[in-house]
Amino acid sequence: MKELSQNKPRRTFTPEFKLDIVKQANSNQFSISTISRKYDLNANQVFRWCHEVKQKKVRWVRIVAGEQALSKLPAPTPTFLPISVSRQTVTHQSIPATSPILTFELANGHRVQLYQDNPELLKQLVAVML
């Protein structure tokens, strides 16, 4: 009886190798089946890599794109998020009605509100947001 599994170690491919295969597939010089036979790959795997490059959501694609982008683009400059500060009165049992409220409105629509003037807490909050 022929043994079905051969206990071969799983092959791994570098992001650069995958991108090279995708470039060959997109060049239309050879069919995907020809490329997959040449490199001993499954044709479905080559199709998947091509799809992943189009979607740009998979980690290996971002790694390759990041390396290329870093070599072409200057380093980004840090920017600050807009913050609005408002004072309101709050009626809550544990918080006096005259306590100021500091409100951060985030880009995703969430709000962070502080019910005290605490420079150390504000410093920690800004450090976490950066």
C-alpha positions as CSV (number, residue, x, y, z in Angstrom):
1,M,0.0,0.0,0.0
2,K,1.3,3.4,-0.9
3,E,1.9,5.9,1.9
4,L,-0.1,9.1,1.4
5,S,1.8,11.5,3.7
6,Q,5.5,11.9,3.5
7,N,6.2,14.1,6.6
8,K,7.8,16.8,4.5
9,P,8.4,20.1,6.3
10,R,6.1,22.8,5.3
11,R,7.7,25.2,2.8
12,T,7.8,28.9,3.5
13,F,8.4,31.6,1.0
14,T,9.8,35.0,1.4
15,P,7.7,38.1,0.6
16,E,10.1,38.9,-2.2
17,F,9.8,35.5,-3.8
18,K,6.0,35.7,-3.7
19,L,6.1,39.2,-5.3
20,D,8.4,37.9,-8.0
21,I,6.0,35.1,-8.8
22,V,3.1,37.6,-8.9
23,K,5.0,39.9,-11.3
24,Q,5.7,36.9,-13.6
25,A,2.1,35.9,-13.5
26,N,0.9,39.5,-14.2
27,S,3.4,39.9,-17.1
28,N,1.4,37.5,-19.2
29,Q,4.5,36.0,-20.7
30,F,3.7,32.6,-19.3
31,S,0.6,31.0,-18.0
32,I,0.1,30.5,-14.3
33,S,0.2,26.8,-14.7
34,T,3.6,27.1,-16.4
35,I,4.9,29.3,-13.6
36,S,3.6,27.0,-10.9
37,R,5.2,23.9,-12.6
38,K,8.5,25.8,-13.0
39,Y,8.7,26.6,-9.2
40,D,6.9,23.5,-8.0
41,L,3.9,25.4,-6.7
42,N,0.2,24.8,-6.8
43,A,-1.6,27.0,-9.3
44,N,-4.2,27.9,-6.7
45,Q,-1.4,29.3,-4.5
46,V,-0.2,31.5,-7.3
47,F,-3.7,32.8,-7.9
48,R,-4.1,33.5,-4.2
49,W,-0.8,35.5,-4.1
50,C,-2.0,37.5,-7.1
51,H,-5.3,38.2,-5.3
52,E,-3.5,39.1,-2.0
53,V,-1.4,41.7,-3.9
54,K,-4.5,43.3,-5.4
55,Q,-6.2,43.5,-2.0
56,K,-3.1,44.7,-0.1
57,K,-4.4,43.5,3.2
58,V,-2.1,40.6,3.9
59,R,1.0,41.1,6.0
60,W,3.6,39.9,3.5
61,V,2.2,42.4,0.9
62,R,2.4,45.2,3.4
63,I,6.0,44.2,4.2
64,V,7.1,44.3,0.6
65,A,5.2,47.5,-0.1
66,G,6.6,49.1,3.1
67,E,10.2,48.3,2.1
68,Q,9.6,49.8,-1.3
69,A,7.8,52.8,0.1
70,L,10.5,53.4,2.7
71,S,13.1,53.5,0.0
72,K,11.2,56.0,-2.2
73,L,9.4,58.3,0.3
74,P,10.8,60.5,3.0
75,A,9.9,59.8,6.7
76,P,6.5,61.1,7.6
77,T,6.3,64.1,9.9
78,P,4.3,63.6,13.1
79,T,0.9,65.3,13.3
80,F,-1.5,66.1,16.1
81,L,-5.1,65.3,16.3
82,P,-7.6,68.1,16.8
83,I,-8.9,68.3,20.4
84,S,-11.9,70.2,21.6
85,V,-12.0,71.3,25.2
86,S,-15.4,72.1,26.8
87,R,-16.5,72.9,30.4
88,Q,-19.8,71.5,31.4
89,T,-21.6,70.8,34.7
90,V,-22.3,67.2,35.6
91,T,-24.9,65.8,38.0
92,H,-23.5,62.6,39.3
93,Q,-23.4,61.4,42.9
94,S,-19.6,61.0,43.2
95,I,-18.6,64.1,41.1
96,P,-19.3,67.6,42.3
97,A,-21.5,69.6,39.9
98,T,-18.8,72.2,39.4
99,S,-16.1,69.8,38.2
100,P,-14.8,70.7,34.7
101,I,-15.0,68.1,31.9
102,L,-12.3,67.7,29.3
103,T,-13.6,66.0,26.2
104,F,-11.5,64.4,23.4
105,E,-13.5,63.6,20.3
106,L,-11.6,60.9,18.3
107,A,-11.8,60.4,14.6
108,N,-13.8,57.2,14.9
109,G,-16.6,59.1,16.8
110,H,-15.7,57.9,20.3
111,R,-15.4,60.5,23.1
112,V,-13.0,60.4,26.1
113,Q,-14.2,62.6,29.0
114,L,-12.2,63.6,32.1
115,Y,-14.1,64.9,35.1
116,Q,-11.1,66.4,36.9
117,D,-8.2,68.7,36.1
118,N,-5.3,66.2,36.5
119,P,-2.2,67.1,34.5
120,E,-0.6,63.7,35.2
121,L,-3.7,61.8,33.9
122,L,-3.9,64.1,30.8
123,K,-0.1,63.5,30.1
124,Q,-0.7,59.7,30.3
125,L,-3.7,59.9,28.0
126,V,-1.8,61.9,25.4
127,A,1.1,59.5,25.6
128,V,-1.2,56.5,25.0
129,M,-2.9,58.2,22.0
130,L,0.4,58.9,20.2
